[in-house]
Amino acid sequence: MKKKILLTKEGLEDLKEEYDVIKNKKRPYAVKRLATAKSLGDLSENSEYSAAIEELTFIDGRIDELEDILRYVEVVSVPKKAMSTVQIGSQVTVRENGNKDMFHIVGEWEANPRDKKISHTSPLGIALMGKKKGEKVEVDAPMGKVAYQIVEVK
């Protein structure tokens, strides 16, 4: 049996939307592009045909990946009373060297550090999981240990 893939409700909605767009819009367009390129003749020197095959292969791979994720997904819902501790779905404000930062703890497949969404399996995510407001955690980073204090958990 395959391991469950943990996602927040929002993460699941995002993946379902991506699946819908890829399967019902991008793939049909790629198939049409391939057919058009194929009709141009000599496939051995047809760069449009090669590009269309590559695009369709990528799209089909992503569809397979999303179907696999959606098959094993487990949506994590956190009761409000349990939000005193950091869990998947928590928004955590931390202080590090006088600077405040807010992170949203999410499942691995929806992590996006640019959007401050960090996986519960990342070094910082692991350190924060189960902790409460006021607690301190240390994380090994390439530049050395970084100490964070939890300011707020929502």
Biotite code that builds the C-alpha atoms (Angstrom):
import biotite.structure as struc

atoms = struc.array([
    struc.Atom([0.000, 0.000, 0.000], chain_id="A", res_id=1, res_name="MET", atom_name="CA", element="C"),
    struc.Atom([1.296, 3.419, -0.916], chain_id="A", res_id=2, res_name="LYS", atom_name="CA", element="C"),
    struc.Atom([1.931, 6.108, 1.668], chain_id="A", res_id=3, res_name="LYS", atom_name="CA", element="C"),
    struc.Atom([-0.827, 8.693, 2.153], chain_id="A", res_id=4, res_name="LYS", atom_name="CA", element="C"),
    struc.Atom([-0.082, 12.113, 0.727], chain_id="A", res_id=5, res_name="ILE", atom_name="CA", element="C"),
    struc.Atom([-1.038, 14.826, 3.207], chain_id="A", res_id=6, res_name="LEU", atom_name="CA", element="C"),
    struc.Atom([-2.548, 18.035, 1.845], chain_id="A", res_id=7, res_name="LEU", atom_name="CA", element="C"),
    struc.Atom([-4.536, 20.937, 3.178], chain_id="A", res_id=8, res_name="THR", atom_name="CA", element="C"),
    struc.Atom([-7.995, 21.493, 1.721], chain_id="A", res_id=9, res_name="LYS", atom_name="CA", element="C"),
    struc.Atom([-6.636, 24.429, -0.307], chain_id="A", res_id=10, res_name="GLU", atom_name="CA", element="C"),
    struc.Atom([-3.748, 22.319, -1.590], chain_id="A", res_id=11, res_name="GLY", atom_name="CA", element="C"),
    struc.Atom([-6.159, 19.625, -2.763], chain_id="A", res_id=12, res_name="LEU", atom_name="CA", element="C"),
    struc.Atom([-8.306, 22.209, -4.549], chain_id="A", res_id=13, res_name="GLU", atom_name="CA", element="C"),
    struc.Atom([-5.219, 23.632, -6.286], chain_id="A", res_id=14, res_name="ASP", atom_name="CA", element="C"),
    struc.Atom([-4.101, 20.190, -7.480], chain_id="A", res_id=15, res_name="LEU", atom_name="CA", element="C"),
    struc.Atom([-7.608, 19.324, -8.724], chain_id="A", res_id=16, res_name="LYS", atom_name="CA", element="C"),
    struc.Atom([-7.716, 22.615, -10.636], chain_id="A", res_id=17, res_name="GLU", atom_name="CA", element="C"),
    struc.Atom([-4.292, 21.955, -12.174], chain_id="A", res_id=18, res_name="GLU", atom_name="CA", element="C"),
    struc.Atom([-5.401, 18.428, -13.147], chain_id="A", res_id=19, res_name="TYR", atom_name="CA", element="C"),
    struc.Atom([-8.567, 19.772, -14.781], chain_id="A", res_id=20, res_name="ASP", atom_name="CA", element="C"),
    struc.Atom([-6.664, 22.416, -16.775], chain_id="A", res_id=21, res_name="VAL", atom_name="CA", element="C"),
    struc.Atom([-3.973, 19.999, -17.936], chain_id="A", res_id=22, res_name="ILE", atom_name="CA", element="C"),
    struc.Atom([-6.331, 17.172, -18.821], chain_id="A", res_id=23, res_name="LYS", atom_name="CA", element="C"),
    struc.Atom([-9.134, 19.180, -20.432], chain_id="A", res_id=24, res_name="ASN", atom_name="CA", element="C"),
    struc.Atom([-7.310, 22.161, -21.977], chain_id="A", res_id=25, res_name="LYS", atom_name="CA", element="C"),
    struc.Atom([-3.573, 21.673, -22.337], chain_id="A", res_id=26, res_name="LYS", atom_name="CA", element="C"),
    struc.Atom([-3.617, 18.018, -23.423], chain_id="A", res_id=27, res_name="ARG", atom_name="CA", element="C"),
    struc.Atom([-6.229, 18.446, -26.188], chain_id="A", res_id=28, res_name="PRO", atom_name="CA", element="C"),
    struc.Atom([-4.275, 21.453, -27.476], chain_id="A", res_id=29, res_name="TYR", atom_name="CA", element="C"),
    struc.Atom([-1.026, 19.423, -27.439], chain_id="A", res_id=30, res_name="ALA", atom_name="CA", element="C"),
    struc.Atom([-2.686, 16.538, -29.309], chain_id="A", res_id=31, res_name="VAL", atom_name="CA", element="C"),
    struc.Atom([-3.977, 18.970, -31.939], chain_id="A", res_id=32, res_name="LYS", atom_name="CA", element="C"),
    struc.Atom([-0.529, 20.566, -32.220], chain_id="A", res_id=33, res_name="ARG", atom_name="CA", element="C"),
    struc.Atom([1.018, 17.114, -32.711], chain_id="A", res_id=34, res_name="LEU", atom_name="CA", element="C"),
    struc.Atom([-1.474, 16.217, -35.434], chain_id="A", res_id=35, res_name="ALA", atom_name="CA", element="C"),
    struc.Atom([-0.790, 19.503, -37.228], chain_id="A", res_id=36, res_name="THR", atom_name="CA", element="C"),
    struc.Atom([2.971, 18.973, -37.004], chain_id="A", res_id=37, res_name="ALA", atom_name="CA", element="C"),
    struc.Atom([2.611, 15.398, -38.228], chain_id="A", res_id=38, res_name="LYS", atom_name="CA", element="C"),
    struc.Atom([0.678, 16.571, -41.282], chain_id="A", res_id=39, res_name="SER", atom_name="CA", element="C"),
    struc.Atom([3.657, 18.711, -42.348], chain_id="A", res_id=40, res_name="LEU", atom_name="CA", element="C"),
    struc.Atom([5.418, 15.632, -43.697], chain_id="A", res_id=41, res_name="GLY", atom_name="CA", element="C"),
    struc.Atom([8.991, 14.391, -43.202], chain_id="A", res_id=42, res_name="ASP", atom_name="CA", element="C"),
    struc.Atom([9.057, 13.709, -39.459], chain_id="A", res_id=43, res_name="LEU", atom_name="CA", element="C"),
    struc.Atom([12.824, 13.131, -39.287], chain_id="A", res_id=44, res_name="SER", atom_name="CA", element="C"),
    struc.Atom([13.575, 16.829, -39.810], chain_id="A", res_id=45, res_name="GLU", atom_name="CA", element="C"),
    struc.Atom([10.395, 18.301, -38.377], chain_id="A", res_id=46, res_name="ASN", atom_name="CA", element="C"),
    struc.Atom([11.341, 20.292, -35.255], chain_id="A", res_id=47, res_name="SER", atom_name="CA", element="C"),
    struc.Atom([7.690, 21.214, -34.640], chain_id="A", res_id=48, res_name="GLU", atom_name="CA", element="C"),
    struc.Atom([6.807, 17.503, -34.505], chain_id="A", res_id=49, res_name="TYR", atom_name="CA", element="C"),
    struc.Atom([9.661, 16.826, -32.040], chain_id="A", res_id=50, res_name="SER", atom_name="CA", element="C"),
    struc.Atom([8.600, 19.746, -29.844], chain_id="A", res_id=51, res_name="ALA", atom_name="CA", element="C"),
    struc.Atom([4.947, 18.627, -29.921], chain_id="A", res_id=52, res_name="ALA", atom_name="CA", element="C"),
    struc.Atom([5.916, 15.050, -28.934], chain_id="A", res_id=53, res_name="ILE", atom_name="CA", element="C"),
    struc.Atom([8.051, 16.406, -26.083], chain_id="A", res_id=54, res_name="GLU", atom_name="CA", element="C"),
    struc.Atom([5.237, 18.652, -24.836], chain_id="A", res_id=55, res_name="GLU", atom_name="CA", element="C"),
    struc.Atom([2.665, 15.846, -24.971], chain_id="A", res_id=56, res_name="LEU", atom_name="CA", element="C"),
    struc.Atom([5.025, 13.475, -23.151], chain_id="A", res_id=57, res_name="THR", atom_name="CA", element="C"),
    struc.Atom([5.548, 16.069, -20.397], chain_id="A", res_id=58, res_name="PHE", atom_name="CA", element="C"),
    struc.Atom([1.792, 16.697, -20.087], chain_id="A", res_id=59, res_name="ILE", atom_name="CA", element="C"),
    struc.Atom([0.996, 12.969, -19.928], chain_id="A", res_id=60, res_name="ASP", atom_name="CA", element="C"),
    struc.Atom([3.672, 12.509, -17.252], chain_id="A", res_id=61, res_name="GLY", atom_name="CA", element="C"),
    struc.Atom([2.194, 15.312, -15.152], chain_id="A", res_id=62, res_name="ARG", atom_name="CA", element="C"),
    struc.Atom([-1.318, 13.869, -15.573], chain_id="A", res_id=63, res_name="ILE", atom_name="CA", element="C"),
    struc.Atom([-0.063, 10.477, -14.333], chain_id="A", res_id=64, res_name="ASP", atom_name="CA", element="C"),
    struc.Atom([1.681, 12.149, -11.400], chain_id="A", res_id=65, res_name="GLU", atom_name="CA", element="C"),
    struc.Atom([-1.419, 14.155, -10.414], chain_id="A", res_id=66, res_name="LEU", atom_name="CA", element="C"),
    struc.Atom([-3.669, 11.086, -10.706], chain_id="A", res_id=67, res_name="GLU", atom_name="CA", element="C"),
    struc.Atom([-1.305, 9.199, -8.399], chain_id="A", res_id=68, res_name="ASP", atom_name="CA", element="C"),
    struc.Atom([-1.277, 12.057, -5.886], chain_id="A", res_id=69, res_name="ILE", atom_name="CA", element="C"),
    struc.Atom([-5.064, 12.404, -5.961], chain_id="A", res_id=70, res_name="LEU", atom_name="CA", element="C"),
    struc.Atom([-5.484, 8.637, -5.501], chain_id="A", res_id=71, res_name="ARG", atom_name="CA", element="C"),
    struc.Atom([-3.506, 8.638, -2.238], chain_id="A", res_id=72, res_name="TYR", atom_name="CA", element="C"),
    struc.Atom([-4.349, 12.055, -0.841], chain_id="A", res_id=73, res_name="VAL", atom_name="CA", element="C"),
    struc.Atom([-5.496, 12.550, 2.720], chain_id="A", res_id=74, res_name="GLU", atom_name="CA", element="C"),
    struc.Atom([-6.877, 15.986, 3.508], chain_id="A", res_id=75, res_name="VAL", atom_name="CA", element="C"),
    struc.Atom([-5.685, 17.261, 6.849], chain_id="A", res_id=76, res_name="VAL", atom_name="CA", element="C"),
    struc.Atom([-8.256, 19.244, 8.742], chain_id="A", res_id=77, res_name="SER", atom_name="CA", element="C"),
    struc.Atom([-7.203, 20.799, 12.005], chain_id="A", res_id=78, res_name="VAL", atom_name="CA", element="C"),
    struc.Atom([-9.849, 21.536, 14.643], chain_id="A", res_id=79, res_name="PRO", atom_name="CA", element="C"),
    struc.Atom([-9.654, 25.158, 15.858], chain_id="A", res_id=80, res_name="LYS", atom_name="CA", element="C"),
    struc.Atom([-9.048, 24.111, 19.466], chain_id="A", res_id=81, res_name="LYS", atom_name="CA", element="C"),
    struc.Atom([-5.984, 22.148, 18.385], chain_id="A", res_id=82, res_name="ALA", atom_name="CA", element="C"),
    struc.Atom([-4.399, 25.202, 16.794], chain_id="A", res_id=83, res_name="MET", atom_name="CA", element="C"),
    struc.Atom([-2.445, 25.988, 19.927], chain_id="A", res_id=84, res_name="SER", atom_name="CA", element="C"),
    struc.Atom([0.181, 23.603, 18.559], chain_id="A", res_id=85, res_name="THR", atom_name="CA", element="C"),
    struc.Atom([1.795, 23.719, 15.127], chain_id="A", res_id=86, res_name="VAL", atom_name="CA", element="C"),
    struc.Atom([0.248, 21.230, 12.705], chain_id="A", res_id=87, res_name="GLN", atom_name="CA", element="C"),
    struc.Atom([-0.269, 20.892, 8.968], chain_id="A", res_id=88, res_name="ILE", atom_name="CA", element="C"),
    struc.Atom([-2.520, 23.804, 8.090], chain_id="A", res_id=89, res_name="GLY", atom_name="CA", element="C"),
    struc.Atom([-1.112, 26.086, 10.808], chain_id="A", res_id=90, res_name="SER", atom_name="CA", element="C"),
    struc.Atom([0.086, 29.587, 10.119], chain_id="A", res_id=91, res_name="GLN", atom_name="CA", element="C"),
    struc.Atom([3.102, 30.151, 12.329], chain_id="A", res_id=92, res_name="VAL", atom_name="CA", element="C"),
    struc.Atom([4.743, 33.486, 13.048], chain_id="A", res_id=93, res_name="THR", atom_name="CA", element="C"),
    struc.Atom([8.333, 33.142, 14.196], chain_id="A", res_id=94, res_name="VAL", atom_name="CA", element="C"),
    struc.Atom([11.038, 35.548, 15.268], chain_id="A", res_id=95, res_name="ARG", atom_name="CA", element="C"),
    struc.Atom([14.622, 35.017, 14.173], chain_id="A", res_id=96, res_name="GLU", atom_name="CA", element="C"),
    struc.Atom([17.313, 37.595, 15.007], chain_id="A", res_id=97, res_name="ASN", atom_name="CA", element="C"),
    struc.Atom([14.672, 40.255, 15.654], chain_id="A", res_id=98, res_name="GLY", atom_name="CA", element="C"),
    struc.Atom([12.925, 39.623, 12.326], chain_id="A", res_id=99, res_name="ASN", atom_name="CA", element="C"),
    struc.Atom([9.372, 38.257, 12.198], chain_id="A", res_id=100, res_name="LYS", atom_name="CA", element="C"),
    struc.Atom([8.276, 35.869, 9.496], chain_id="A", res_id=101, res_name="ASP", atom_name="CA", element="C"),
    struc.Atom([5.042, 33.953, 8.939], chain_id="A", res_id=102, res_name="MET", atom_name="CA", element="C"),
    struc.Atom([4.976, 30.449, 7.447], chain_id="A", res_id=103, res_name="PHE", atom_name="CA", element="C"),
    struc.Atom([2.070, 28.243, 6.445], chain_id="A", res_id=104, res_name="HIS", atom_name="CA", element="C"),
    struc.Atom([2.767, 24.586, 7.257], chain_id="A", res_id=105, res_name="ILE", atom_name="CA", element="C"),
    struc.Atom([1.529, 22.407, 4.389], chain_id="A", res_id=106, res_name="VAL", atom_name="CA", element="C"),
    struc.Atom([1.917, 18.951, 2.855], chain_id="A", res_id=107, res_name="GLY", atom_name="CA", element="C"),
    struc.Atom([4.961, 18.179, 0.712], chain_id="A", res_id=108, res_name="GLU", atom_name="CA", element="C"),
    struc.Atom([3.160, 18.509, -2.624], chain_id="A", res_id=109, res_name="TRP", atom_name="CA", element="C"),
    struc.Atom([1.903, 22.016, -1.944], chain_id="A", res_id=110, res_name="GLU", atom_name="CA", element="C"),
    struc.Atom([5.087, 23.496, -0.460], chain_id="A", res_id=111, res_name="ALA", atom_name="CA", element="C"),
    struc.Atom([6.255, 26.717, -2.096], chain_id="A", res_id=112, res_name="ASN", atom_name="CA", element="C"),
    struc.Atom([8.935, 28.596, -0.134], chain_id="A", res_id=113, res_name="PRO", atom_name="CA", element="C"),
    struc.Atom([8.430, 31.703, -2.281], chain_id="A", res_id=114, res_name="ARG", atom_name="CA", element="C"),
    struc.Atom([4.855, 31.902, -0.923], chain_id="A", res_id=115, res_name="ASP", atom_name="CA", element="C"),
    struc.Atom([6.031, 31.050, 2.615], chain_id="A", res_id=116, res_name="LYS", atom_name="CA", element="C"),
    struc.Atom([4.379, 27.615, 2.375], chain_id="A", res_id=117, res_name="LYS", atom_name="CA", element="C"),
    struc.Atom([6.752, 25.111, 3.929], chain_id="A", res_id=118, res_name="ILE", atom_name="CA", element="C"),
    struc.Atom([6.394, 21.363, 4.102], chain_id="A", res_id=119, res_name="SER", atom_name="CA", element="C"),
    struc.Atom([5.897, 19.635, 7.412], chain_id="A", res_id=120, res_name="HIS", atom_name="CA", element="C"),
    struc.Atom([8.837, 17.428, 6.358], chain_id="A", res_id=121, res_name="THR", atom_name="CA", element="C"),
    struc.Atom([11.252, 20.323, 5.703], chain_id="A", res_id=122, res_name="SER", atom_name="CA", element="C"),
    struc.Atom([13.888, 20.972, 8.392], chain_id="A", res_id=123, res_name="PRO", atom_name="CA", element="C"),
    struc.Atom([11.975, 24.023, 9.717], chain_id="A", res_id=124, res_name="LEU", atom_name="CA", element="C"),
    struc.Atom([8.632, 22.231, 9.386], chain_id="A", res_id=125, res_name="GLY", atom_name="CA", element="C"),
    struc.Atom([9.910, 19.246, 11.368], chain_id="A", res_id=126, res_name="ILE", atom_name="CA", element="C"),
    struc.Atom([11.287, 21.550, 14.064], chain_id="A", res_id=127, res_name="ALA", atom_name="CA", element="C"),
    struc.Atom([8.001, 23.478, 14.367], chain_id="A", res_id=128, res_name="LEU", atom_name="CA", element="C"),
    struc.Atom([5.549, 20.557, 14.312], chain_id="A", res_id=129, res_name="MET", atom_name="CA", element="C"),
    struc.Atom([3.846, 20.056, 17.686], chain_id="A", res_id=130, res_name="GLY", atom_name="CA", element="C"),
    struc.Atom([5.370, 23.174, 19.234], chain_id="A", res_id=131, res_name="LYS", atom_name="CA", element="C"),
    struc.Atom([3.442, 26.009, 20.932], chain_id="A", res_id=132, res_name="LYS", atom_name="CA", element="C"),
    struc.Atom([3.587, 29.787, 21.137], chain_id="A", res_id=133, res_name="LYS", atom_name="CA", element="C"),
    struc.Atom([6.646, 30.908, 23.075], chain_id="A", res_id=134, res_name="GLY", atom_name="CA", element="C"),
    struc.Atom([8.712, 27.791, 22.372], chain_id="A", res_id=135, res_name="GLU", atom_name="CA", element="C"),
    struc.Atom([12.102, 27.991, 20.687], chain_id="A", res_id=136, res_name="LYS", atom_name="CA", element="C"),
    struc.Atom([13.432, 25.684, 17.983], chain_id="A", res_id=137, res_name="VAL", atom_name="CA", element="C"),
    struc.Atom([16.797, 25.325, 16.290], chain_id="A", res_id=138, res_name="GLU", atom_name="CA", element="C"),
    struc.Atom([17.236, 24.321, 12.674], chain_id="A", res_id=139, res_name="VAL", atom_name="CA", element="C"),
    struc.Atom([20.415, 23.202, 10.952], chain_id="A", res_id=140, res_name="ASP", atom_name="CA", element="C"),
    struc.Atom([20.911, 25.387, 7.886], chain_id="A", res_id=141, res_name="ALA", atom_name="CA", element="C"),
    struc.Atom([23.787, 25.582, 5.401], chain_id="A", res_id=142, res_name="PRO", atom_name="CA", element="C"),
    struc.Atom([25.059, 28.677, 7.234], chain_id="A", res_id=143, res_name="MET", atom_name="CA", element="C"),
    struc.Atom([24.833, 26.954, 10.646], chain_id="A", res_id=144, res_name="GLY", atom_name="CA", element="C"),
    struc.Atom([22.155, 26.617, 13.322], chain_id="A", res_id=145, res_name="LYS", atom_name="CA", element="C"),
    struc.Atom([19.288, 29.093, 13.150], chain_id="A", res_id=146, res_name="VAL", atom_name="CA", element="C"),
    struc.Atom([17.164, 29.728, 16.255], chain_id="A", res_id=147, res_name="ALA", atom_name="CA", element="C"),
    struc.Atom([13.486, 30.636, 15.951], chain_id="A", res_id=148, res_name="TYR", atom_name="CA", element="C"),
    struc.Atom([10.980, 31.610, 18.618], chain_id="A", res_id=149, res_name="GLN", atom_name="CA", element="C"),
    struc.Atom([7.318, 30.920, 17.944], chain_id="A", res_id=150, res_name="ILE", atom_name="CA", element="C"),
    struc.Atom([5.382, 34.174, 18.299], chain_id="A", res_id=151, res_name="VAL", atom_name="CA", element="C"),
    struc.Atom([1.939, 33.001, 17.153], chain_id="A", res_id=152, res_name="GLU", atom_name="CA", element="C"),
    struc.Atom([0.144, 29.888, 15.929], chain_id="A", res_id=153, res_name="VAL", atom_name="CA", element="C"),
    struc.Atom([-3.101, 30.214, 13.949], chain_id="A", res_id=154, res_name="LYS", atom_name="CA", element="C"),
])
